[in-house]
């Protein structure tokens, strides 16, 4: 015996009452859920054509007006330099890839930091080690799809993704 028949027999309800109490609310719920589906616009390309070189202010903030981006970098410099005032007088180099990840480096950094966006925040996604000694000098980022190219120490070059470092020439 079907569920509706059991319910109908147990509660001695007519088909009209069953329709009002069970089927109509179920249909309304299904229609409501169908209307709440997520709208997805794709493909979307987030890449910045060139890197931004942003001076860190005395409060530890960087502001990139061209891309309407600002954030506090004190924790980033503290993590990299173990110095709570390591950001003073520094410049941060930032570029964004086509997937929306931000790549960041500065003079004397040993790592490239990769961040993804969060709700009102940037969340560390990856930390790519480049140097075990004193850090890199003169870093600069370029778009080289599907990679971010990092040039440093006047003659070194590496290709990066949000997942890590790729060897030159390998796709």
Secondary structure, 3 states (H helix, E strand, C coil): CCHHHHHHHHHCCCHHHHHHHHHHHHHHHHHHHHHCCCCCCCCCCCCCCECEEEECCCCCEEEECCCCEEEECHHHHHHHHCCCCCCCCCEEEEEECCCCCEEEECCCCCEEEEEEEECCEEEEEEEEECCCCCCCCCCEEEEECCEEEEEECCCEEEEEECCEEECCCCC
